[in-house]
Amino acid sequence: MSAAAQGTSKAAHGDVAPKKKKGPGALATAYLVIYNVVMTAGWLVIAVGLVRAYVARGSYHGLYYSIEKPLKFFQTGALLEILHCAVGIVPSSVVLTGFQVLSRVFLTWAVTHSVREVQSEDSVLLFVTAWTVTEIIRYSFYTFSLLNHLPYLIKWARYTFFILLYPMGVTGELLTIYAALPYVQKTGLYSVTLPNKYNFSFDYYTFLILIMISYIPLFPQLYFHMLRQRKKVLGRTEDYSKVE
């Protein structure tokens, strides 16, 4: 649900009310509210787990192990967002949503889970922290939008916190993949070598390098897209306040 419908704004001044976009039906809306509430709660559990582990240990090193299971569960649960777009109950791009969700699921399972040596890296905590704060805000935003009661604070946080959290998360993701490279190269993890009966080869080490390189063109595009969205959404609110 990469671009879920936002909360209904007040009617514009004038005799003719603006045309409202058709949203999901009552049953779909109820399901989406439940889904987003559960996901918000799940990421809050992760946040609390991180804080409790830090307080207990007095150190941020190795905090991943304290939230490993809920992180895997709720991040994997985001795959449903692709289905939501595919069946049309959320008006977002299946391709864009799929890319964003699958990239995180990939990092969760194919890198952090599969290469246990990187789980104690500080970079893992970096992206986990960024993801956690982002998802609490994001799922809260979707929940209140579906209920047509979106507090301005949550809207502001949704279109402001990414300025810091997005680069923070990307940095953690890239550093984690980079830390995994020596272990992947040494063990041949997920690689397929010739000869084999399928006459097919795959080098997971090279694949990870290509994933890292793909961040170069993709990150700026997505980041500046969000900046434009911020100006569009928050700028509109500020303009309306001035009129009021």
NORPE-V556435 format. One line per field, one symbol per residue. ss: DSSP state (h for helix, s for strand, l for the rest). psi: psi as a letter, one per 40 degrees, with the letter a starting at -180 (. if undefined). burial: I if it has 16 or more other ideal C-beta (glycine too) atoms within 10 Angstrom, else O. A space follows every 10 residues. Layout:
ss->???
psi->???
burial->???
This chain:
ss->llllllllll llllllllll lllllhhhhh hhhhhhhhhh hhhhhhhhhh hhhhhhhlll lllhhhhhhh hhhhhhhllh hhhhhhhlll lllhhhhhhh hhhhhhhhhh hhhllhhhll lhhhhhhhhh hhhhhhhhhh hhhhhhllll lhhhhhhhll lhhhhhhhhh hhhhhhhhhh hhhhhhhlll lsllllllll lslhhhhhhh hhhhhhhhhh hhhhhhhhhh hhhhhhhhhh hhhl
psi->gdgiiiihii iihidhiihi ihaiiddddd dddddddddd dddddddddd dddddddeie heeddeeddd dddddddedd ddddddeeeh fihddddddd ddddddddde cdddgddede iddddddddd dddddddddd ddddddefgh iddddddded dddddddddd dddddddddd ddddddefhe ihiiiieefh ihhddddddd dddddddddd dddddddddd dddddddddd ddd.
burial->IIOIIIIOOO OOOOOOOOOO OOIIOOOIIO OIIOIIOOII OIIOIIIOII OOIOOOOOOO OOIIOIIIOO IOOIIOOIOO IIOIIOOOII OIOIOOIIOI IOOIIOIIOI IIOIIOOIIO IOIIIIIIII IIIIIIIIII IIIIIIOOOI OOOIIOIIIO IIOOIIOIII OIIIIIIOII IOOIOOOOIO OOOOOOOOOO OOIIIOOIOO IOOOIOOOOO OIOOOOOOOI OOOIOOOOOO OOOO
